[in-house]
Each structure stands twice: as structure tokens, then as C-alpha cells.
């Protein structure tokens, strides 16, 4: 009976910490950042696609797909990484150690942002970029059927995105520690140089 009460008490404490104001504020930051990134990338791709040739358009499209895959790798790495090595780094005052712990302890929010938010944004923009490429091809090569070209390019985008993320997940799981450390190191530099701290500070366990 005592164990059951203790479990409920600890569970309540964890839920309180997980849903606390610091994390809620960070989620709000993520929403604002997601909106900003969506507008920025959409506007940027629209402007670039309208001014460059087909080859450059394909390069831009590949870049957008690569960004989506990269963030998917980060999100997967954070959810699969072990927290212990980053405690050791933090204890030794290694730059990025504390940020690594915070990333892993907030893996749910970080993964949602990287895998879902950025992934959805890149998916939408890559679709728009593909449509722009189809239009360019159709205009420059009048004899080509627009529908067939659209289907082929959509198939290429889907194949590269899905295949890249599948390979990326395997890579992320096998190299989670290194990936999280690199992201944590960059987050540490951003905080030190520019005062930008995007990692939520609340976590269900003792702070590092």
C-alpha cells in the first residue's frame, strides 16, 4: 500500500514537472519558431524557384529534402540516446554536456519538433518545389505531358524522402551519442555567443 502511494506521488511529481511552465513556454517558442521557419522557407523557395533554372531548382529541392532527413535523424537520436555519458561530460564541464542531458530528458518535445514540425514543413515545401519544377519543365518542353511529369517527380520526392529517413533512422540509432553531442555542442555555442536557449529547462529528474 505504501509503495502504491509512493508510486502515485512520484508519478504526480513527474507529470507536474513535465507539464510545468518552463516546458509550456518552450513549446510556445517551438510553435512560433515553426511558424517563422515555415514562412521563411516557403517564401525563400518560392522566390528562388521563380528565378532559377531547372537544374538549380532540383538542387534546392534536394536541399529541402536533406533538411527534413537531417532533423529526422536528430529527433531519432535524441529519443534513443543514453543519458549517462552526458552526465559524465557535465560533471567534467565538457561543453555541451549539460545541453545533452536536457535534450534527452525532453526527448518527447525535441522529437516532436524535429520529426513532425520540421518534417511536415519540409514535406509541404518539397511538394511545392516539385510543382514549380513540373511547371518549368512543362513550359520549356511543351511536348511533355504535365500530369506524367508531375507523377514522376512526386514519386522521386517520396522515394528519396522515405528512403533517406529510413537510412537516417538506422544511422541515428547506431550513432545517437555522437549526434546528440554535436547538437548539444551547437546549442551550447548558441547560448554562449547569442543568448539563444531553445532547450527546455524543466525535467522530471534532478537538474544537472
N, C-alpha and C positions, 0 to 999 in steps of 0.2 A: 504493500500500500504506500509506504514511504517512497519507494523507488518510483512508483507511478506518479506521485505528486511532484517529486523532484524532476522527472522527465517532462511533465507538463509545464513546470516552472521554467526550465531551461528552454523548452520549445517556445514558450511565450516570450522569453527574453530575446531569443534569436529572431523571431518574427518582428519584434519591436525594432530591433536594430536594423533588420533588412528593409523595413518599411519606414525608417526614420527620415527626418527632414533632410539630412545631408544627401542621402541617396535620391530622395524625391527631387531635390534641387538639381542634382546631377542629371537625372532623367529629363528634366525640363531643358537643361543645357543641350542634351543629346537631341531632343526634338527640334530645338531652334537651330542647332548645327546641321541636322539632317535637312531641314528646310533650306538653309543657306547653301549647303552643298548641292542640293537638287537644282536650285535656281541657277547657281554658278555654273555647274556642269552642263545643264540644259542650254543655257544662254550661250556658253562658250562653244559647245558643239554645233549649235545652230549657226552661229556666226562663222565658225571655221568651215563647216560643211558647205556653206553657201559661197565661200571664197576660194576654195582649193580644188585641185583636180581630183580625179577618181583615185589615183594611187595614194595621195596624201589622205584622202577620206578613209581609205582602207587602213592606213597606219593609225589614224585617230580612233577608228573602230576597235582595232586590236588593243590600243592603249586603254580604252574604256573597259573592255573585257578583262584585261590584265589587272586593272584596279579592283574589279569585282572579285577575281580569283585571289588576289593578294590579301584582301580583307577577310575573305572566307578562310584562308589559311591562318590568319591571326586569330580569328574567332574560335576556330577549332583547336588551335594550340593552347589558348588560354583555358579552355574547358578540360583539356586532357593533361595539362602540366601539373607537376607535383610542387606543392608549396614549400617543402622542407629546404631545398637548395637555396631558395631566395631568403629564407630566414638566416641561413649561414652568411649569405652575402651582405644582408642588412646588418648583422652583428659585426662583420668585418668592415662595415662602412664602405662597401663597394657601391659605386654609383649605379643606380638602377635596381638595387636590391629591395628597397622599401616599396618602390613602384611595382616591382614584380609581384610582391606579396599582395598588394592592393588590387592588382589586375586579377589575380587568381581568385581572391576572396569575393570579387564582384564579377565572376565569370559569366553569370546569367545576363547581366546588363551589357557587359562588354561584347559577349557573343551575339546578343540581340542586335546591337548597333552594327557590328562588323558583318555578320552573316545576313541579317534581314534588312536593316536600313540601307547600308551601302550596297548590298547585293541587289535590292529592289531598284534603287536609284540607277545603278549601272545597267540593270536589265532593261529598264524603261528607255534610258538614253541610248543604249546599243541598238534597241529596236528602232528608235527614231533615226539614228545614224544609218542603219541599214536601209530604211525607207528613202533617206536622202541619196544614198549611193545608187539605189534602184532607179530613182528619178534621173540622176546624172547619166547612168548607162542608157536609159531609155531615150533621153534627149540626144546624146551623142551617137547612139547606134539605133536609129529609127526602126530598123527592121526587126529588132529583138522584141519578143513578147514581154510586156511588163509583168504580167502575172507569173510566168515561168521564172523570170529573173528574181522576182520577189520571193518565190518559194525556195529557190536555190540558196539565196543569200540568207534567208531566215533559217534554213537548215544548217548552213555553215555556222552562223552565230550560235545557234542552240548546241550544236555538236561541240564547238570549241569551248563554250561556257561550261556545259555539263562535264565534258571530258577533263577540262582544266581543273574544275573544282573537285572532281573525283580523285585525280592525281594529287591535287593540293592537300586534300584531307589526309591521305596516306603520308605525305611528306610532313604535314603538321604534327601528326600523332608521333611519328618517329623522331622528330626534332623539336618537340614542344618547348623544352627548356631553353634552347638557343634562340628560338623565335620570340618567346616571351621576354627573354633578357634583352634582345635588341629593341623590342617595342618599349620595354620599361626604361631602357637607357635613353632612348629618344624622348620619352615622356619626361624623364628627369632633366634633360637638357632644356626642353621647352619651358619647364617650370623655373629652372635656374636663370635662363637667359631672358625669357619674356614674361615670366609670371603666369604662364598658361598651365593650369592644372585641371585636366579633363577626367582624371580618375577619381571615382567617388571615395570619400574618406571613411564612411561608415562601413563596418564589417562586423559579423557576428562573433568574432573572437577577439582576443586581446590585441590591442594595437601594437604595431611594430615600430 
